Amino acid sequence: MRWLVAFLLFIALAICRATPNAFGVTDESEARPGSATPATKAPVDQLIPWLFDEDRQLRGIAFKEVIFDATGKRVLAVDPNNEIDQRVIKQISAACDETMKRLNAPDSAIQNVGRINEVSAYFEDTLRELLSSTSGLSCDSPRTIQGKVQHSGYPDLRIIDLASRRVFYLDPKLYAAGSRNSSFRTFYFEPKKATNKVRDDAVHFIVGFEHQPPQHSGLTGQPSPRYDLAGERREKNGHWKFTHWDLVDLSHFKVKLKAEFQGSNRDMYRAEAIVATGSVGRDSVEPTK
């Protein structure tokens, strides 16, 4: 991700300026390859070796600090003694119970969906509908700084307690039974000004819905053999069944920053870089203008 590389380069440059030997650079007259004049190592040349040092990876970063630094907004902790917080938690809990009941129904629209990734949108839509119709609450998709509704990215829902104007962000997640302790990435936050949807000091919630292996609709009730821990796909005539949910306060959440250098097809397949090509049984297609 471009923002990630830029962010790490910024860190490297800042550390380099503050402490010239932070990355093991001892000879400031060392020249870069291809450079005609002696110079200190450029930040990118110092960054790469630093990234290989696993002990110095950025781990255990408080999510509330990431949000504050990226948006200027505070992640508020749930207060067990705050009447508003406890009332809204009860209202969200009731909506979660009803959402699971509706979507577990045999005639639910999700029972015609083959992949679990495509099911999550139904949870978001159902929660939005239920919470927006709950007395004393409003619920909608959070808007960007430009006032646009954007469904991708964190968070999915913005809830307002109308009496206090207190804001709660809610992001539904789905996970397969048995994968609760998985170390695979299930959450990400990309700090970009144009697409930032966190615009309030607010309580931040994740609600995780657990689902069982898809069941046959026949009499056997045996799990689908095509099911795996990721819950990627159900067998034809299978049945999605959600059994449990948890509402998580993200004021205690810790995240890690993973360095990734990436490129697109457009970056790779440049005419000046192609040294050989061929095709078999393929009609030539002119690009659309």
N, C-alpha and C positions, 0 to 999 in steps of 0.2 A: 504494500500500500504506500502510495506516495507520501501521505502525511506522516507515516511511521518512519520512513527513511529520513525525511526532512527533520522530524523531531529528534531522531537519534543523532543526526548530523549537528543539529543545534546544540545538543547536550555535549557532544564531543568537542565542538568548537569552544563552548563556554568553559568546559573543564580545562581544555588546552590553554586557553588564555589565562585562566586563574592559576593553574599549576602546570607549567610547561612539561614536567616529567610524568604527568598523570598516566600516560599511556606508554611509558618506558622510552620516551624520546630523550636521549642524553646528548646527542650531538646536533645542535641547532643548525650546523652548516651542512647537514646531510642533504644531498640533492635527490629529488624525485627522479625515477627512471624517465629518460627522455628529456630531462631538464638541462638546460645549458648552464644554469647558474645555481650555486648552492642556495638552499632554502630549507626552512623547517618543513616537516611533513604536513601535507594538507590534511584537514580534518577527516576526509574519507579514508585516507591511508592509515590514520590512527584508529579510526572507528572499527574497521574490519577485524584486526587482531583482538580488539577489546570485546567484540561480540562472541568470539570463540571461547572466551573465559566464562565458563558456565557459572562460576561462583559469583560473578558480577552481573548476572542477568537481573533484569528488573522484575522482581517478584514480590508478592505480598503488599502491593500498593493499595491503600485504602480507596475504595470506589468514590467515597464522598469527596476525597481530595482531587481525584480526577475530574469529577463533575464541577467542583468549584473552580479549578484552574482553567477548565475548558469553557465554562459558561458564566462564571461569576455567581452562580446560584448555589444555595446550601442544600445538602441532603439532611433532612430533619429526621431524628430518631423517633420511633413510636414511644409515646409516653404512656405507661400503664395507668397513670393517675389522671390522664387527660380525658375528660368526658367525650370530647369531640372525636379523638382518635379511637376510643373504644366503640363509640356508636358507629363510626364509619367502617371499622373492622367487622362489626356484626352485619352491617348491610352488604359489604363485599362478600362475606362468608355465605350469606343467604343466596346471593347471586351465583356464587361458585357451586353451591349445592344444586340450584335449579339448572344451571348450565350443564352440569354433569348428568342430571336426570334427563334433560331434553335430548342431549346428544347420544346418550346410551340407548334411547328408544329404538326399537327395530325399524321404525319408519323414518328415522332421522336421516337427513341428507348426507351425513358423513358415512353412512353405511354403504353408500355407492362410490365412495372415494377409495382408491387403491393404495395411496401412499400417505404415511402419517404426516409428512411435511405439508401436504395439502389440506390436512384436517385442522391445522392450527388457526387458519383464518376463520373457521366456523366458531371456534372458542372466542376469538377476539370479537367477532360480530355479535355473538349471543350475549357476552358479558356487557358490551356497549349498550345493547338494547335493554337489558334488564336493569343496569345501573342508571341509565338515563331516565327510566320510568320509575325509579325508586324515589319515594317522597323525601325531599330535602337535599337531593343530589342532582348534579348534572354530570354527564359523561360524554366525551367526544374524543375524536382523534386529535392529539396535540398538533399544533401548527408550527411551521418554521418561522424564522425571523421575518421572512417575506410574506407571512400570512398564508402559506400554502399547506394543504393537507398532504402529508407524506406517510404512507403506510409502512415503508421499509425503515429499518433502523429502530433503535431504542429511543423512547418507550412507545408502547402501542396505544395506551389509553390515558386520558387526563380526567380525573374526577375532582369535582369541586363540591365541598360542603357549603351549601348556599347560605346558611345562617352565619357562618364564621368566615367564609371565603377561603378556607384552608384548602390547599391543593394536595392531591395524592396522585402519583403516577403508578400505573399498573401495567405489567407486561406478562401476559400468559405464556407459559412454556409447557410442552408435552414431553414426557419421558417414559420409556418402557420399564416395566417391572424388572428388577434385576440390574438396571443400569444407573441407579441412583448415585452410586459411588464411582461412576466412570470418570476418567480424567480427560475424556475428549472434550473439545471446546463446545459449549452449548450457549455461551453468551459472548457478545462483543459490543463495544461502544466505540464509535468512530468520531472523534472530535473535529467537526467541520462547522465553521460559522454559518455557511449558507444553508446547511441541512440540519442544524441543531434544533432539536425539539424540546429541550429542557429550558424553559423560560421562567420558571418559578422556583422560589424556595419551597420545597415540598417533601413530603414523605414519599419514599420510593419503595414500591412493592414488586416482587415477582410472585406469581401464583403458578405453581407447578402441578400439573395434572398427570397422574400415573395411569398408564393403561396396561392391561393384561395382554398376553398373546392373543391375536385374533382367533375367535372360535368359529368352527363350522356351524352353519345354521341347521344342520341335520341333527339326528338323535345322538350321535357319538360324542359330540362336544369336545373333540380332540383338538389340541392346538394345531395351527397351520404349520406344515413342515417348512414353509418358505419364510417363517418368522425368524428374526434374529434380534439381538439386544437393542439394536438401533431402532427397531420397530418400523423399518423402512416400508414394508409392503404387507398387505394381507392377501390371503388366498381368495380366489373367486368364491363368492357365497360365504365368506368369513364375516365376522362381526366384531367391530371395534367395541371394547368394553373398558370404560374408565372407572376406577375403583377408589381413588384417593386423591386429595389435593392438599397442598401446603401453601400458606401465605407467608412470604419471607420478607423481613425488614432489611433492606439493602444498606442501611447505615452501618452494618457490621461487615459488609461484603468486601473482600479483598480480591484484586485482579492482578494479572501479570501482563507485561508488555513483551510481545514476541516479535523479533526482527524478521522481516521477510522481504527479499528482493524479488520483484515480479515484473513481468512484461506481458503484453497482449500479442495476439496474432499479428496485428498491424506492426508491432515493434519487430517481430521476428522475420516475417516474410517480405522483407524489403527487396526491391528489384536489384539493388546494387550488392546485396548479400547472397543472392541465389547463385550457386556455382554449377548446378546441374538440375535438370528436370525431366519428367517423362509422364506419359499417360497411356492407359489401355482402355479401349472401349468407352471413351468419354467424349461426348459432343462438346464442341467449343461453344461457350456462352459469352456473349458480349455483356460487359457490365452495364447495369441500369444507370441511365443518366437522369 
